[in-house]
Amino acid sequence: MKATYSEAFIEQALVKIYARGNRSVRDVTDELNVSYHTVKNWMRNKSADKYKAVAIREKRPQDWAAQEQLLALQESHRLSGEALQAWCRERGLFPHRLNSWKAAFCIEPKEATSGSRALRTLKDEIVVLRREAVRKDKALAEAAALLILQKKFRALWEDEDR
């Protein structure tokens, strides 16, 4: 049975396709649960200009580059209340997203350096553990070889005693 889609659904799907960022068309069609070829036909038959304009405004927060995030924070810095809500609606954002971006940009240098120190000590610890694992592997291989040689030696002496 052939599925029929409303014009509103088709328009929303096309907006989502053109605003997909770095995701593929196939990923978006899987998310929408629509055939890839159906969406390609919609893209071919509909004028892409109006959907691209809407898609530029309705970008996912994850797709915003760091420069765009900083610019958004600068633009919305002095806004509050209803003005901030209106500004966020125009760009398809929520105010809590702006707060999380601000927190990410305002990391204290002390916190950043302590994080890098911790990362460095973890990397050093990994190196030491890898060396120890290699050493233990060699010791285990040597012990296994000695055990085999010991068994062969005993077998040889038993044969000579007979």
C-alpha positions in Angstrom: 0.0 0.0 0.0 1.3 3.4 -0.9 1.7 5.9 1.9 0.3 9.3 1.5 1.7 12.3 3.3 0.1 15.7 4.0 1.5 18.8 2.5 2.4 20.1 6.0 4.4 16.9 6.7 6.2 17.2 3.4 7.1 20.8 4.1 8.4 20.0 7.6 10.3 17.1 6.2 12.0 19.2 3.6 12.9 21.9 6.1 14.4 19.2 8.3 16.3 17.8 5.2 17.8 21.2 4.3 18.6 21.9 7.9 20.3 18.6 8.5 23.8 20.1 9.0 26.5 17.4 8.6 24.1 14.5 8.7 23.2 12.6 5.5 19.8 12.7 3.8 19.5 9.0 4.5 19.9 9.6 8.2 17.1 12.1 8.2 14.8 9.9 6.2 15.4 7.1 8.6 14.6 9.4 11.5 11.4 10.5 9.7 10.5 6.9 8.8 10.1 7.9 5.1 11.6 6.2 2.1 14.9 7.8 0.8 13.6 7.9 -2.8 10.3 9.5 -1.7 12.2 12.3 -0.1 14.5 12.7 -3.1 11.3 13.0 -5.3 10.0 15.7 -3.0 13.3 17.6 -3.2 13.2 17.4 -7.0 9.5 18.5 -7.3 9.5 21.3 -4.7 11.3 24.6 -4.9 14.3 24.3 -2.6 14.7 28.1 -2.1 11.9 28.6 0.4 12.9 25.5 2.4 16.5 26.5 2.6 15.6 29.9 3.9 13.5 28.3 6.7 16.2 25.7 7.3 18.9 28.4 7.9 16.7 29.9 10.7 15.8 26.5 12.2 19.2 25.0 12.8 19.7 22.4 15.5 21.6 23.7 18.5 24.2 20.9 18.1 25.0 22.2 14.6 26.0 25.7 15.7 29.7 26.4 15.3 31.6 27.9 18.2 31.7 31.3 16.4 28.0 31.3 15.9 27.4 30.4 19.6 29.6 33.3 20.7 27.8 35.6 18.3 24.4 34.4 19.7 25.6 35.0 23.2 26.8 38.5 22.4 23.5 39.4 20.6 21.4 38.0 23.5 23.5 39.3 26.3 21.4 42.4 27.3 18.1 40.8 26.6 15.9 39.4 29.3 12.4 38.1 29.8 10.0 38.4 26.9 12.6 39.9 24.6 15.0 37.0 25.2 12.2 34.5 24.5 11.3 36.2 21.3 14.9 36.3 20.2 15.3 32.6 20.9 12.1 31.7 19.1 13.4 33.5 15.9 16.5 31.3 16.0 14.9 28.1 17.1 16.7 28.0 20.5 15.8 27.7 24.1 17.3 30.1 26.8 18.8 27.1 28.6 20.9 26.4 25.6 22.3 29.9 25.7 23.1 29.3 29.4 24.9 26.0 28.7 26.9 27.7 25.9 27.9 30.6 28.3 29.0 28.0 30.9 31.1 26.3 28.2 32.8 29.5 27.2 33.3 30.7 30.7 35.4 27.8 32.1 37.9 29.1 34.5 41.5 28.7 33.4 42.3 27.0 36.7 39.7 24.3 36.0 41.0 23.8 32.4 44.6 23.4 33.6 43.6 21.0 36.4 41.7 18.9 33.8 44.7 18.8 31.5 46.9 17.8 34.4 44.6 15.0 35.3 44.5 14.0 31.7 48.3 14.0 31.5 48.6 11.9 34.7 46.1 9.4 33.3 48.1 9.1 30.0 51.3 8.6 32.0 49.6 5.9 34.0 48.4 4.2 30.8 52.0 4.1 29.5 53.3 2.6 32.8 50.5 0.0 32.8 51.2 -1.0 29.1 54.9 -1.4 29.9 54.0 -3.6 32.9 51.6 -5.7 30.8 54.3 -6.3 28.1 56.8 -7.2 30.8 54.4 -9.7 32.4 53.5 -11.2 29.0 57.2 -11.8 28.3 57.7 -13.4 31.8 54.7 -15.6 31.2 56.0 -16.7 27.8 59.4 -17.5 29.4 57.8 -19.5 32.2 55.7 -21.5 29.7 58.9 -22.2 27.6 60.8 -23.3 30.7 57.9 -25.6 31.7 57.8 -27.2 28.3 61.6 -27.7 28.3 61.4 -29.2 31.7 58.8 -31.7 30.6 60.9 -32.6 27.5 64.0 -33.0 29.6 62.1 -35.4 32.0 60.8 -37.3 29.1 64.3 -37.7 27.7 65.7 -39.0 31.0 62.9 -41.4 31.4 63.5 -42.9 27.9 67.3 -43.3 28.7 66.5 -45.1 32.0 64.5 -47.8 30.3 
